[in-house]
Amino acid sequence: MAANFIEMFINWLMSFEPQAVVLAGSAIGAGISMIAGIGPGVGQGYAAGKAAEAAGAHPETSKDSLLAMLVGAGIAETTGILSLVVSLIFIFGNPMVKLTEAGDPAQAIVLAGSAIGAGLAMSAGVGAGIGCGYAAGKASEGVAAYPENQRGVLMNMLLGSAIAQTTGIFSLVISLILAFANPLVKVSTSTDPGMALILAGGAIGAGLAMIAGAGSGVGCGYAAGKAAEGVAIAPDNQRGILVNMLVGSALCQTTAIFSLVIALILMFATPLTGIAASNGGGLEICLILTLSAIGAGASMIGGTGTGVGCGYAGGKSAEAVAINPSSNSASMMTMILGSSISQTSGIFSLVITLILLYANPLVSLYAAGENFLILAASGLGAGLALIAGVGPGLGQGIAAGKACEVIGLRPKMQGNVLRTMILGQAVAQTTGIYGLVISLVLLFANPLVGLL
Amino acid sequence: MEGITGRALILACSAIGAGTAMIAGIGPGIGQGFAAGKGAEAVGKQPEAQGDIIKTMLLGAAVAETTGIYGLVVALILLFANPLVGLL
């Protein structure tokens, strides 16, 4: 087959009016953005269920539990509405078509990729929707049983839900930058379609990376729900509960912040275009770097599990302190230790992403004459393999949370519990290491190029 | 720009497939972590049964590992003993 599909694809894209390409990308982005609606749906359903259950068990306080449910469900709605707004902007007030009036077809490819990236970033709202809904349900349940502690319960739910919303707001910022102040179009002033492809891939990668924020949204919401529940049962321990929730939420934000940094690098520093230019450009090297950019973003999704897991541990630690305030230091120490281990997957993902962006070994393999298509696909595959990290991150967080729970009940057992937790967490890490190994093989010891 | 041979296409798709196969690792990670949590909980409640608890936890974790290893085996086959190029 002599014809090259990349060249065909680009020529096909450039055969349309530039506005048509941008609008087509916007349509896809507007649709992907709405995936966030899953979160509020699940979360509010959970809250509704818990409130209904509470109204059955405590009919005399059904007004209080209804109020807590509605306030919490209102917050859980946020990311759904933000996504709707972004979609409507792309559909009715598309800011990108104006930029293509000059009629640069290469720029149109960058803008179409940016619209898809903006939509992908917004889809992370799934997490905050589920998390805030969980918090609403737990608050509703707590208020029904202990209406006298309503103030403290609602305060903890609102504070925790606000933290859970940060990742939704990170995503909104990335989307709005891509839509209204797109830094990538300035880089692609030349009409080089290869460079445009790298920049479009970077925008899609930035959107993929932001999906990791979904994990932090769920995790912070879980911690908020457990804190609200704890304050309902033990209002005197509010201080310890709150501190545990905040420490847990901070730990579960790390992977979301890693992802935000990677998205900003892909949008503002665009290291891959420089690599393409210094290697003489051309569509082949540009395809390798485009798929490396998408792989770099996909790799960051591996941090999703860490976000959920650290939030689970934070919530369980807050619960332990509510039941037994004297276990505060033991349980917090367990939570921090267990959550640190759960960060491993997030860090594996970050390392592979940074290798793909700043020390890409595929470029020198291409310079050495290896086949570009295999190298490009290896860049994508190396990133996809790191998604395996979702499991270890989440599982290790569950282990940390369960250890907190039992240490809260029996602080004297701390030594034995921690040993079992760490042993189990080490076993749970294995599949993440398999993913890392496959990724490193694809990048540094690729056996496929030799088979050609 | 040189053309793409069928062999190159198969090998490129094998690279993507090898990476995608590793996503299976999500499951064992979650499951084993859950087992570790329950194990830690049980050791806290009944420290005298620690030996049995850890034995059961590790046995269960080994069973849970299988699908992760299946994913790894497929990825390794695609990378190091690719049968697909031979079928061309």
Interface residues (C-beta under 8 A of the other chain):
Chain A: M1 A2 A3 N4 F5 E7 G282 L283 E284 G295 G305 G309 S345 N371 L373 I374 A376 A377 S378 L380 G381 A382 G383 L384 A385 L386 I387 A388 G389 V390 G391 P392 G393 L394 G395 Q396 G397 I398 A399 A400 G401 K402 A403 E405 V406 I407 L409 R410 M413 N416 V417 L418 R419 T420 M421 L423 G424 Q425 V427 A428 Q429 T430 T431 G432 Y434 G435 I438 S439 V441 L442 N446 P447 L448 V449 L451 L452
Chain B: M1 G3 I4 T5 G6 R7 A8 L9 L11 A12 C13 S14 A15 I16 G17 A18 G19 T20 A21 M22 I23 A24 G25 I26 G27 P28 G29 I30 G31 Q32 G33 F34 A35 A36 G37 K38 G39 A40 E41 V43 G44 K45 P47 Q50 I53 I54 M57 L58 A61 E65 G68 I69 G71 L72 A75 L76 L79 F80 N82 V85
